[in-house]
């Protein structure tokens, strides 16, 4: 069983603590999404849980052990991290990039093997990139490029995958493409996925578990239908809004109040309490390749 926890975590920049005494347990085999306004600490928390940032207090615990006590390769065999906006060297092919995911398994005594080849092949197939394996990464569309990076993390064959804003800079079509891919990986391979997202409605649609963060503290966490309401949106984002039911998925949908022109035929918002919403989502559509 692969577990990831933060215990009494304290993180600071320039002497000012972003998080103090934070506790968090990532649900196993689920999709967890961190939400919150810019600068609230979402990415900082994600990076610390991947051992990219060292906490000043407390610890991150991976499979019962302090992650700081584990070797880099040991961590990389259990946990993959995809940072925001990664870039590949010019001329690097998709195949070469995906092969980098096998680094944790290489050593002087163990060179490239049939097992490595099979892992790379499976990662390319899972992400629909087999036919693009010889293309350079910089020649791909935004959605294809993000899938290539995800394929690299899949080649690591880790039960835990952490992603920092995987849909940033992508148009809506490619955002859905990437999130559908992650949904399928979780549903078919039971990978535990933790990611940061800015779009509340997509977070509610794809997440099993949401962690809402404001000013370095967790304001709420749980199933989208249990915690997402207008009061929480005001607390976390200072955003006046109505929460209605997604007409396709039954999940909470945030409709911000603003100064846009109201249409006479506008549908009245559903005033049902969040716990009255239907929270069982329709399965996400199959991954569409670009």
Secondary structure, DSSP 4 states (H G I P E B T S, - for coil): ---EEEEEEEEEETTEEEEEEEEEEPPTTSEEEEE--TTSSHHHHHHHHTTSS--SEEEEEETTEEGGGS-HHHHHTTEEEE-TT----TT-BHHHHHHGGGGGG--SS--S-HHHHHHHHHHHHHTT-GGGTTSBGGGS-HHHHHHHHHHHHHHTT-SEEEEESTTTT--HHHHHHHHHHHHHHHHHH--EEEEE-S-HHHHHHH-SEEEEEETTEEEEEE-HHHH--HHHHHHHH---EEEEE-TTT-SEEEEE--SSPPPTTPPPPP---GGGS---PPPPPPPPP-
